[in-house]
Amino acid sequence: MTELTNIRLDEIDRQLIAALQVDARESAAMLARKLGIARTTVISRLARLEKSKVITGYGVRLGQRVLEGGLQAYVGITLQPRSGKEVLRRLSNMPEVQQLCTVSGEFDFVAWLHAETPERLDQLLDEISAVDGVEKTNTSIILSCKLDRGGRL
């Protein structure tokens, strides 16, 4: 398997990724027309980008309003030394944890949560704080999303 660090993206790769970020359902033929390249080139480049994990999947992004009545929050999590794997294992079993990232700076992890009610969010935060290895948390509730580029290059 090719490592991500060894991948060099040229301008066509970047244009192809940008086009897919606008519409991931675009056909290879249409992408080829838009980029002025052969359909087989699009197919082979997509295969290379997928194999090398530059593209890790295709999906749907839901708007905040679709998650009716629910709350979303970011939680900065500070860990005790050498507890990352166990905390990751425990948080992976919580379905409300939508995303968990290691970060630099004040926190070790930042989690993106979705809870149906304020009470469930409160309970979830208590559960996270009670995980062995979690030293402290800092929560920011998302009030509204002002900009969402969906991870574009």
C-alpha contacts under 8 A as a table, 3 or more apart, distances in Angstrom:
res1	aa1	res2	aa2	distance
1	M	51	K	7.24
1	M	52	S	6.69
2	T	6	N	7.00
2	T	7	I	7.71
2	T	51	K	7.41
2	T	52	S	5.12
3	E	6	N	5.55
3	E	7	I	7.08
3	E	52	S	6.32
3	E	53	K	7.87
4	L	7	I	5.42
4	L	52	S	6.09
4	L	53	K	6.49
4	L	54	V	6.60
7	I	52	S	7.38
9	L	12	I	7.86
9	L	13	D	5.50
9	L	14	R	6.40
10	D	13	D	5.29
10	D	14	R	6.35
11	E	14	R	5.06
11	E	15	Q	6.12
12	I	15	Q	5.02
12	I	16	L	5.99
12	I	35	L	7.50
13	D	16	L	5.08
13	D	17	I	6.15
13	D	45	R	7.26
14	R	17	I	5.15
14	R	18	A	6.05
14	R	153	L	7.45
15	Q	18	A	5.02
15	Q	19	A	6.08
15	Q	35	L	7.32
16	L	19	A	5.18
16	L	20	L	6.29
16	L	31	L	7.22
16	L	35	L	7.46
16	L	42	V	7.82
17	I	20	L	5.11
17	I	21	Q	6.16
17	I	153	L	7.83
18	A	21	Q	5.06
18	A	22	V	6.49
18	A	152	R	6.73
18	A	153	L	7.01
19	A	22	V	5.26
19	A	23	D	6.34
19	A	24	A	7.57
19	A	31	L	7.36
20	L	23	D	4.90
20	L	24	A	4.27
20	L	25	R	7.32
20	L	26	E	6.82
21	Q	24	A	5.81
21	Q	150	G	7.45
21	Q	152	R	6.57
23	D	26	E	5.67
24	A	58	Y	6.45
24	A	59	G	7.55
26	E	30	M	6.48
26	E	31	L	6.55
27	S	30	M	5.24
27	S	31	L	6.19
28	A	31	L	5.05
28	A	32	A	6.02
28	A	39	R	5.81
28	A	42	V	6.10
28	A	43	I	6.53
29	A	32	A	5.08
29	A	33	R	6.32
29	A	39	R	5.28
30	M	33	R	5.06
30	M	34	K	6.19
31	L	34	K	5.11
31	L	35	L	6.10
31	L	39	R	7.64
31	L	42	V	7.16
32	A	35	L	5.22
32	A	36	G	5.68
32	A	37	I	4.95
32	A	38	A	5.54
32	A	39	R	5.05
32	A	41	T	7.80
32	A	42	V	6.13
33	R	36	G	5.08
33	R	37	I	6.61
33	R	38	A	7.78
33	R	39	R	7.99
37	I	41	T	6.62
37	I	42	V	7.30
38	A	41	T	5.12
38	A	42	V	6.60
39	R	42	V	5.10
39	R	43	I	6.32
40	T	43	I	5.00
40	T	44	S	6.11
41	T	44	S	5.19
41	T	45	R	6.00
42	V	45	R	5.19
42	V	46	L	6.04
43	I	46	L	5.20
43	I	47	A	6.19
44	S	47	A	5.07
44	S	48	R	6.21
45	R	48	R	5.03
45	R	49	L	6.07
46	L	49	L	5.05
46	L	50	E	6.01
47	A	50	E	5.15
47	A	51	K	5.98
48	R	51	K	5.11
48	R	52	S	6.05
49	L	52	S	5.28
49	L	53	K	6.16
49	L	54	V	5.09
49	L	55	I	5.54
50	E	53	K	5.04
50	E	54	V	6.00
50	E	55	I	4.76
50	E	56	T	6.07
50	E	57	G	7.80
51	K	54	V	7.75
51	K	55	I	7.98
52	S	55	I	7.63
53	K	56	T	5.20
55	I	58	Y	7.99
61	R	150	G	7.71
62	L	66	V	6.35
62	L	67	L	7.81
63	G	66	V	5.51
63	G	67	L	7.43
64	Q	67	L	5.67
64	Q	68	E	7.94
64	Q	144	S	7.53
64	Q	145	C	7.34
65	R	68	E	5.83
67	L	70	G	5.68
67	L	71	L	7.96
69	G	116	E	6.26
69	G	117	T	6.94
70	G	114	H	6.69
70	G	115	A	5.50
70	G	116	E	4.04
70	G	117	T	5.65
70	G	118	P	7.93
71	L	113	L	8.00
71	L	114	H	5.63
71	L	115	A	5.27
71	L	116	E	6.17
71	L	117	T	6.53
71	L	118	P	6.93
71	L	121	L	7.50
71	L	141	I	7.28
71	L	142	I	7.32
72	Q	112	W	7.13
72	Q	113	L	5.44
72	Q	114	H	4.48
72	Q	115	A	6.46
72	Q	141	I	6.02
72	Q	142	I	5.45
73	A	112	W	5.82
73	A	113	L	5.19
73	A	114	H	6.64
73	A	139	T	6.69
73	A	140	S	5.51
73	A	141	I	4.12
73	A	142	I	5.19
74	Y	110	V	6.59
74	Y	111	A	5.57
74	Y	112	W	4.66
74	Y	113	L	6.27
74	Y	139	T	5.82
74	Y	140	S	5.27
74	Y	141	I	6.38
74	Y	142	I	7.26
75	V	110	V	5.47
75	V	111	A	5.09
75	V	112	W	6.53
75	V	113	L	7.57
75	V	137	T	6.37
75	V	138	N	5.50
75	V	139	T	4.39
75	V	140	S	6.35
76	G	107	F	5.54
76	G	108	D	7.47
76	G	109	F	5.97
76	G	110	V	4.50
76	G	111	A	6.58
76	G	137	T	5.46
76	G	138	N	5.00
76	G	139	T	6.36
77	I	107	F	5.43
77	I	108	D	5.93
77	I	109	F	5.06
77	I	110	V	5.96
77	I	111	A	7.61
77	I	134	V	6.89
77	I	135	E	7.58
77	I	136	K	6.01
77	I	137	T	4.57
77	I	138	N	6.67
78	T	106	E	7.62
78	T	107	F	4.89
78	T	108	D	5.21
78	T	109	F	6.77
78	T	134	V	6.17
78	T	135	E	5.47
78	T	136	K	5.26
78	T	137	T	6.23
79	L	83	S	6.50
79	L	84	G	6.85
79	L	107	F	7.87
79	L	108	D	6.28
79	L	109	F	7.98
79	L	133	G	5.59
79	L	134	V	4.67
79	L	135	E	5.08
79	L	136	K	7.16
80	Q	83	S	5.84
80	Q	133	G	5.02
80	Q	134	V	6.08
80	Q	135	E	5.61
81	P	84	G	7.77
81	P	133	G	7.66
82	R	85	K	7.76
83	S	86	E	5.63
83	S	87	V	6.20
83	S	132	D	7.80
83	S	133	G	5.06
83	S	134	V	7.84
84	G	87	V	5.19
84	G	88	L	5.99
84	G	133	G	7.43
85	K	88	L	5.08
85	K	89	R	6.13
86	E	89	R	5.02
86	E	90	R	6.25
86	E	132	D	7.80
86	E	133	G	7.50
87	V	90	R	5.16
87	V	91	L	6.06
87	V	131	V	6.69
87	V	132	D	7.06
87	V	133	G	6.36
87	V	134	V	7.11
88	L	91	L	5.22
88	L	92	S	5.93
89	R	92	S	5.22
89	R	93	N	6.86
90	R	93	N	5.49
90	R	94	M	7.21
90	R	131	V	7.24
91	L	94	M	5.29
91	L	97	V	6.86
91	L	128	I	7.35
92	S	95	P	7.37
92	S	97	V	7.21
94	M	97	V	5.72
95	P	98	Q	7.11
96	E	113	L	5.44
96	E	114	H	5.15
96	E	115	A	6.03
97	V	100	L	7.10
97	V	111	A	6.53
97	V	112	W	5.98
97	V	113	L	4.65
97	V	114	H	6.68
98	Q	111	A	7.38
98	Q	112	W	5.47
98	Q	113	L	5.49
98	Q	114	H	6.75
99	Q	111	A	5.62
99	Q	112	W	5.09
99	Q	113	L	7.27
100	L	109	F	6.61
100	L	110	V	5.80
100	L	111	A	4.39
100	L	112	W	6.45
101	C	109	F	5.40
101	C	110	V	5.33
101	C	111	A	6.41
102	T	108	D	5.66
102	T	109	F	4.43
102	T	110	V	6.47
103	V	107	F	6.61
103	V	108	D	5.59
103	V	109	F	5.69
103	V	110	V	6.79
104	S	107	F	6.79
104	S	108	D	6.69
105	G	108	D	7.49
107	F	110	V	6.98
114	H	121	L	7.75
115	A	118	P	7.23
115	A	120	R	5.90
115	A	121	L	5.27
116	E	120	R	6.51
116	E	121	L	7.53
117	T	120	R	5.16
117	T	121	L	6.32
118	P	121	L	5.02
118	P	122	D	6.16
119	E	122	D	5.07
119	E	123	Q	6.20
120	R	123	Q	4.96
120	R	124	L	5.96
121	L	124	L	4.97
121	L	125	L	6.11
122	D	125	L	5.19
122	D	126	D	6.34
123	Q	126	D	5.09
123	Q	127	E	6.25
124	L	127	E	4.94
124	L	128	I	6.19
125	L	128	I	5.08
125	L	129	S	6.11
126	D	129	S	5.10
126	D	130	A	6.14
127	E	130	A	5.11
127	E	131	V	6.54
128	I	131	V	5.39
128	I	134	V	7.41
129	S	134	V	5.97
129	S	135	E	7.45
129	S	136	K	6.60
129	S	137	T	6.72
130	A	134	V	7.11
131	V	134	V	5.71
134	V	137	T	7.69
142	I	145	C	7.39
145	C	148	D	7.01
149	R	152	R	5.89
